[in-house]
Structures are given as structure tokens and as C-alpha cells.
Amino acid sequence: MIPTTNRPPDFHAFWQDTLQKLWAIDPMLERQVLQSQTAPSGMVLERVRFRSWNGVTIRGYHMYHPDPSTPRPLIVHSHGYNSQYTMKPEWVAGGADVLGIDIRGFGRSHQGVERSPLGWVLTHCHSPEQSILRGAVCDQIQAIRVGLSIPPTQGRRLVHWGYSFGGGLAMMAETLYSHAEALVVGVPTFGWPLGRQLLVRQGSGEEINRYLVQQPEAEEDLMMVLRYFDPINFAPDLKLPVLMGYGEEDDVVPAETVLPIAANLTCRHEVERYPVSHTDRPEEIEWNKFRAKCLHFAVHGVPDTFGR
């Protein structure tokens, strides 16, 4: 039986209140050009920083072509769990500008964030209002706002990319603040919390399971909090085209937790299957095809036949 939406009664009210409070926060974007060998020839690399939920400073990079005469598409991305962004010069060389960020508590955005010693995902996990996941979704939304504010602001196509942790956040952000032409997500995490208890062996799911072994009395409350951040509960409200991928073998984000997200989508979408994900096996190279499709959607747009 495929899991379906299991939204808390105040799910939409919670996120509407979150957005209203987020709109009151001026990102106060700062950009600094860097001298770097990382950017392709003729391109510019910038360090960026902006304010997000609770005043936390989010740091990232912007790599772009300086010629304003021809608007280039923009790809926005973050990173995986317990990780930080890696630059995407291949996308810039392929015709897109790129904005990447580190989510609060990770990488370059760790300052001013008090992480739980039990694991990032368990930080203030006693309520959805205080959960670090609420701030993380806002970081992703604020990145979209920032990306849309960088010139040229007209005639630019935006594509949202996410993989694993970044994929789950991207799905939630695009549901709440949809400005992209396409959403491309590989193995989005946080889907079906109850199933994750049984299937996940690593990553955030393993941290949650370890915590519940120590604090079994906290299970009911924690599962309720996680329902506010379950991509299954966001999927029916997504309106833009979605390309989703999953790995047949994955101990971090098992296919059984990804496929229910896809099954609850009502927008145009396609799902691609790969042999593995979150492994060090050579078959991981197959995901390069998926990343190439993200760039293709950005540069050429979503084909009319997609998802029909």
C-alpha cells in the first residue's frame, strides 16, 4: 500500500504563518567578487551572504556570465545531509548561472546555529515551530528570493535542483514559493517518516532511530513534528514540472520512501530509476545523466511532451 498524505490539521496554517514571518525578513544580500581558478574562463565567481529565518546568516556562491545582453538561466541548489555545497562550474560552462548555498548549521552557514549533539535533524525537534527543519526550508526559499533579485531580473528561466537532503528541502520550498520552471530532485529525503524508521540505515534517519531507542516515549511527538516536513504532504500542491530520480539500492534514502512522494504528485512529472544511490559503487556514474537533464531544462526549457 502506497503511503498517502498525512497532514497535521494545521499544516497549511503553519506554513502560511511561516511565510508571512519570512517575508518580513530583509535578506540584505551581500555579494563579493572572488579571484578564483574554479570558474570557467570568462565567468565570474562571487561569495554571497544573506539573512534568513531567525536572522541566521546563510552563505553561498554565485557563478555567472557577466554579459547582461543575453539573460542566462539560473540553477539554485544546496547540498546533502551533514555536507556543504560543491560548486557546479560544469553547469556554468554549459550555459547556466548557478547559485548554491549552505543550509543553516552546515558548512559555511554553521555560525549562530546551535546543533543538537544527537544530530542536526534533532535540533529543537520537540515542536514544528522550533524545529531546525523549519528554518532550513526558509533558507531554501530565501535562496530563491535572492536568486530572483540578482540582475537580470526579467526573462530569466529558473530551475531548482536538489539531491537527497537538498532534494527534500527543494520540494518543500517550491511548493510554498513556486517560481521555478522545473524542479529536478534526486532521492529526496524525509518522505514517509514511519517507513524511514524501518528502512533507513544511515544519515538523518539513522540519527532519529538512535534517538528513539534512547527515548522511546518521544516517538509519538516526534513523528507528529516530522509530518510538517514530509514531502509526501507537499507533493499534491506542487504545480511545476518535476523530474524525480531514485536508486534501487539505497540505505540512506530507500526507494520505498521516494516512490510514495512521486505517487502523490498531481503535476506533470517523470520518475527515473537508477541502480544505486548514496553508495561508492561505480554505478553511481549513471546519475550524471540526471544532472545533465537539469542543465538541459535550464538552458532549453522543459519539453512540451514531458510528463504527459
Backbone hydrogen bonds, N-H to C=O, Kabsch-Sander energy under -0.5 kcal/mol:
donor,donor_aa,acceptor,acceptor_aa,energy
11,F,8,P,-2.1
14,F,10,D,-3.0
15,W,11,F,-1.9
16,Q,12,H,-2.3
17,D,13,A,-2.4
18,T,14,F,-1.9
19,L,15,W,-2.4
20,Q,16,Q,-2.2
21,K,17,D,-1.9
22,L,18,T,-2.2
23,W,19,L,-2.7
24,A,20,Q,-0.6
25,I,22,L,-2.1
26,D,24,A,-0.7
30,E,49,R,-2.5
32,Q,47,R,-2.3
34,L,45,L,-3.1
36,S,34,L,-0.7
43,M,40,P,-2.2
44,V,64,Y,-3.2
45,L,34,L,-0.6
46,E,62,H,-2.6
47,R,32,Q,-3.1
48,V,60,G,-2.2
49,R,30,E,-1.8
50,F,58,I,-2.1
51,R,27,P,-3.0
52,S,56,V,-2.1
55,G,52,S,-2.0
56,V,53,W,-1.6
58,I,50,F,-3.3
58,I,56,V,-0.5
60,G,48,V,-2.5
61,Y,100,G,-2.5
62,H,46,E,-2.2
63,M,98,V,-2.5
64,Y,44,V,-2.3
70,T,67,D,-0.6
74,L,157,R,-3.0
75,I,97,D,-2.4
76,V,159,V,-2.0
77,H,99,L,-2.1
83,S,80,G,-1.0
91,W,88,K,-1.0
92,V,88,K,-1.3
93,A,89,P,-2.8
94,G,90,E,-1.1
95,G,92,V,-1.4
96,A,91,W,-2.2
97,D,73,P,-3.4
98,V,63,M,-2.7
99,L,75,I,-2.6
100,G,61,Y,-2.1
101,I,77,H,-1.6
102,D,59,R,-2.5
103,I,101,I,-0.5
105,G,109,S,-2.5
106,F,103,I,-2.0
109,S,106,F,-2.5
110,H,107,G,-0.9
113,V,110,H,-1.4
115,R,113,V,-0.9
119,G,116,S,-1.6
122,L,119,G,-1.3
123,T,120,W,-2.0
125,C,122,L,-1.4
127,S,124,H,-0.9
131,S,127,S,-1.5
132,I,123,T,-1.8
134,R,131,S,-1.1
135,G,131,S,-0.9
136,A,132,I,-2.1
137,V,133,L,-2.3
138,C,134,R,-1.7
139,D,135,G,-2.2
140,Q,136,A,-1.8
141,I,137,V,-2.2
142,Q,138,C,-3.1
143,A,139,D,-1.7
144,I,140,Q,-1.4
145,R,141,I,-2.2
146,V,142,Q,-2.6
147,G,143,A,-2.8
148,L,144,I,-2.4
149,S,145,R,-0.8
149,S,146,V,-0.9
150,I,146,V,-0.8
150,I,147,G,-0.7
159,V,74,L,-2.5
160,H,182,A,-2.4
161,W,76,V,-2.8
161,W,159,V,-0.6
162,G,184,V,-2.1
164,S,186,G,-3.0
166,G,79,H,-0.7
166,G,163,Y,-1.5
168,G,164,S,-2.2
169,L,165,F,-2.0
170,A,166,G,-2.2
171,M,167,G,-2.1
172,M,168,G,-1.9
173,A,169,L,-2.8
174,E,170,A,-2.6
175,T,171,M,-1.5
176,L,172,M,-1.8
177,Y,173,A,-2.6
179,H,177,Y,-0.9
181,E,158,L,-3.7
182,A,158,L,-0.8
183,L,241,P,-2.4
184,V,160,H,-3.0
185,V,183,L,-0.6
185,V,243,L,-2.6
186,G,162,G,-2.3
187,V,245,G,-3.3
189,T,164,S,-1.8
196,R,192,W,-2.0
197,Q,193,P,-1.3
198,L,194,L,-0.8
198,L,195,G,-0.7
199,L,195,G,-1.9
200,V,196,R,-2.1
201,R,251,D,-3.1
202,Q,251,D,-1.2
205,G,202,Q,-0.6
206,E,202,Q,-0.8
207,E,203,G,-1.7
208,I,204,S,-2.2
209,N,205,G,-2.3
210,R,206,E,-2.4
211,Y,207,E,-2.0
212,L,208,I,-2.3
213,V,209,N,-1.5
214,Q,210,R,-1.3
215,Q,211,Y,-2.4
218,A,215,Q,-2.1
219,E,216,P,-1.4
222,L,218,A,-2.4
223,M,219,E,-2.7
224,M,220,E,-1.5
225,V,221,D,-2.1
226,L,222,L,-2.5
227,R,223,M,-0.9
227,R,224,M,-0.6
228,Y,225,V,-1.6
229,F,226,L,-1.4
230,D,227,R,-0.8
233,N,230,D,-1.8
234,F,230,D,-0.6
234,F,231,P,-0.8
235,A,231,P,-2.2
237,D,234,F,-1.8
238,L,234,F,-0.5
238,L,235,A,-1.5
242,V,268,R,-2.2
243,L,183,L,-2.6
244,M,242,V,-0.6
244,M,270,E,-2.7
245,G,185,V,-1.9
246,Y,272,E,-2.0
248,E,274,Y,-2.8
249,E,275,P,-1.2
250,D,248,E,-0.5
257,T,254,P,-2.0
258,V,254,P,-0.8
258,V,255,A,-0.9
259,L,255,A,-2.8
261,I,258,V,-0.9
262,A,258,V,-1.6
263,A,259,L,-2.4
264,N,260,P,-1.0
264,N,261,I,-0.8
265,L,262,A,-1.5
266,T,235,A,-0.6
270,E,242,V,-1.9
272,E,244,M,-2.9
274,Y,246,Y,-2.5
277,S,249,E,-1.8
284,E,281,R,-2.0
285,I,282,P,-1.8
286,E,283,E,-2.0
287,W,284,E,-2.1
288,N,285,I,-1.9
289,K,286,E,-1.5
290,F,286,E,-0.5
291,R,287,W,-2.1
292,A,288,N,-2.1
293,K,289,K,-1.4
294,C,290,F,-1.3
295,L,291,R,-1.6
296,H,292,A,-2.2
297,F,293,K,-2.6
298,A,294,C,-1.8
299,V,295,L,-2.7
300,H,296,H,-2.9
301,G,296,H,-0.6
301,G,297,F,-1.3
306,F,303,P,-1.6
308,R,305,T,-1.6
